[in-house]
């Protein structure tokens, strides 16, 4: 299945917290979007790998993505090496996305910045014809996405561009709350974490509100780039 956008997160729920409004908006525009979780988030304080996978699949249904898959790299201990790069390259070449969304270039959780670099490297190497990967016992064709954009997560990073997601905020909230093991759940007996507070969703909204204010909308999601995007006209920016 060829898709338009591949959203990648090192942990299940990274995508929902950071760019699910953008995903929902582009699906509404007729684009095909897939999600790739690099790990199962098995070392998170709350929940476990099986439960987080179940929640991730529920969130995928809410968002309406074409597929969601996991690579099962080691949470916290994954490496940016040939083995892991080729696993990502296989997914990129299989689905041939035009755009990749991935983790913040740096953040409170060390995994986020390291995953950002792993995905950026893999996206570039995916276009090299002498790197050989296979699917269904067939050699894959090289494919390099046109752009890799990094979403903003826990720590504030000045965005290079923002996307108005005001009409999709309810879908984003529902997708986030599909992770009942991770976020506020009055029935949970698990330890409190920085994201399980009753008021955490308010902080998520506040960040989106700040980004939206600068472009005159209620909510927006921000992204950074490693390579500046080209446009056809100044009017593409208004």
ZAMARGU-4260 file (C-alpha; in steps of 0.2 Angstrom, whole numbers, plus 5000, padded with zeros to 4 digits):
<rodrens>
0) 5000/5000/5000 | 5007/5017/4995 | 5004/5031/5007 | 5006/5049/5007 | 5012/5052/5025
5) 5021/5040/5037 | 5020/5046/5056 | 5034/5037/5066 | 5036/5038/5085 | 5048/5029/5096
10) 5034/5025/5109 | 5016/5022/5106 | 5007/5038/5110 | 5021/5050/5104 | 5011/5052/5088
15) 4995/5055/5096 | 5002/5068/5108 | 5012/5078/5095 | 5004/5077/5077 | 4987/5067/5078
20) 4978/5083/5073 | 4988/5085/5058 | 4986/5066/5054 | 4967/5068/5056 | 4966/5084/5045
25) 4976/5076/5031 | 4965/5060/5031 | 4950/5072/5030 | 4958/5079/5015 | 4959/5062/5006
30) 4977/5058/5010 | 4983/5040/5016 | 4992/5040/5032 | 5001/5026/5041 | 5009/5025/5059
35) 5025/5016/5064 | 5029/5013/5082 | 5047/5009/5084 | 5045/5001/5101 | 5031/4995/5112
40) 5035/5007/5126 | 5038/4992/5137 | 5049/5002/5150 | 5036/5015/5153 | 5031/5017/5172
45) 5013/5013/5168 | 5005/4999/5158 | 5014/4985/5149 | 5019/4981/5131 | 5003/4971/5127
50) 4991/4984/5135 | 5000/4999/5126 | 4999/4990/5109 | 4980/4987/5112 | 4978/5006/5116
55) 4989/5010/5101 | 4977/5000/5089 | 4962/5008/5097 | 4969/5026/5094 | 4973/5021/5076
60) 4955/5017/5073 | 4950/5033/5080 | 4961/5043/5069 | 4957/5032/5053 | 4974/5028/5048
65) 4977/5015/5034 | 4988/5004/5045 | 4998/5004/5061 | 5013/4993/5064 | 5027/4990/5077
70) 5045/4986/5075 | 5048/4981/5093 | 5065/4989/5095 | 5071/4990/5113 | 5063/5004/5123
75) 5077/5015/5129 | 5091/5004/5123 | 5089/5004/5104 | 5103/5009/5094 | 5105/5019/5078
80) 5114/5005/5068 | 5113/4996/5052 | 5101/4983/5059 | 5088/4995/5065 | 5090/5007/5050
85) 5086/4993/5038 | 5070/4988/5048 | 5064/5006/5045 | 5070/5007/5027 | 5060/4991/5023
90) 5044/5000/5030 | 5048/5016/5020 | 5051/5006/5004 | 5036/4996/5006 | 5024/5010/5008
95) 5033/5024/4999 | 5027/5039/5009 | 5030/5056/5002 | 5032/5064/5019 | 5038/5057/5036
100) 5033/5064/5053 | 5045/5059/5067 | 5051/5063/5085 | 5057/5080/5091 | 5076/5083/5087
105) 5078/5085/5106 | 5067/5083/5121 | 5065/5078/5140 | 5065/5059/5136 | 5082/5055/5128
110) 5074/5042/5117 | 5065/5056/5107 | 5080/5064/5100 | 5089/5048/5097 | 5074/5041/5087
115) 5073/5058/5077 | 5091/5055/5071 | 5088/5036/5068 | 5073/5040/5057 | 5081/5054/5048
120) 5096/5043/5044 | 5085/5029/5038 | 5075/5040/5027 | 5090/5046/5018 | 5098/5029/5016
125) 5082/5022/5010 | 5086/5032/4994 | 5102/5023/4991 | 5101/5010/4978 | 5116/5000/4984
130) 5107/4997/5001 | 5098/4980/4998 | 5082/4976/5008 | 5069/4963/5005 | 5050/4961/5006
135) 5041/4945/5002 | 5058/4938/4996 | 5059/4951/4983 | 5072/4965/4982 | 5064/4982/4986
140) 5066/4997/4976 | 5075/5012/4983 | 5063/5026/4989 | 5067/5042/4998 | 5053/5053/5005
145) 5052/5071/4999 | 5052/5078/5016 | 5055/5073/5035 | 5047/5084/5047 | 5050/5083/5066
150) 5035/5086/5078 | 5037/5095/5094 | 5034/5086/5110 | 5037/5089/5129 | 5050/5103/5128
155) 5046/5119/5118 | 5056/5121/5101 | 5053/5135/5090 | 5043/5128/5075 | 5048/5131/5057
160) 5030/5130/5052 | 5013/5126/5061 | 4997/5118/5055 | 4980/5123/5060 | 4971/5108/5068
165) 4957/5118/5077 | 4943/5107/5068 | 4952/5091/5073 | 4955/5094/5092 | 4941/5083/5097
170) 4948/5068/5087 | 4965/5072/5094 | 4959/5071/5112 | 4950/5055/5109 | 4965/5047/5102
175) 4976/5053/5116 | 4963/5046/5129 | 4963/5029/5121 | 4979/5027/5131 | 4970/5025/5147
180) 4985/5017/5155 | 4996/5032/5152 | 4985/5047/5155 | 4972/5052/5168 | 4962/5038/5174
185) 4954/5039/5191 | 4952/5020/5192 | 4970/5017/5190 | 4981/5011/5205 | 4998/5013/5196
190) 5011/5026/5200 | 5008/5044/5196 | 5019/5051/5181 | 5021/5068/5173 | 5008/5064/5160
195) 4995/5055/5171 | 4990/5071/5180 | 4971/5076/5178 | 4978/5093/5171 | 4990/5086/5159
200) 4978/5088/5144 | 4977/5106/5148 | 4996/5108/5146 | 4994/5100/5129 | 4980/5112/5124
205) 4990/5127/5130 | 5005/5122/5119 | 4993/5120/5104 | 4985/5137/5109 | 5001/5146/5109
210) 5006/5140/5092 | 4989/5143/5085 | 4988/5161/5092 | 5003/5166/5081 | 4993/5162/5065
215) 4976/5168/5071 | 4968/5151/5075 | 4963/5142/5091 | 4975/5126/5090 | 4990/5122/5080
220) 5003/5109/5079 | 5021/5114/5076 | 5035/5105/5066 | 5054/5108/5063 | 5064/5104/5047
225) 5082/5099/5044 | 5081/5105/5026 | 5071/5120/5021 | 5055/5117/5011 | 5053/5124/4993
230) 5037/5133/4988 | 5030/5139/4971 | 5023/5156/4977 | 5024/5168/4991 | 5005/5165/4992
235) 5008/5147/4998 | 5013/5154/5014 | 4997/5164/5018
</rodrens>
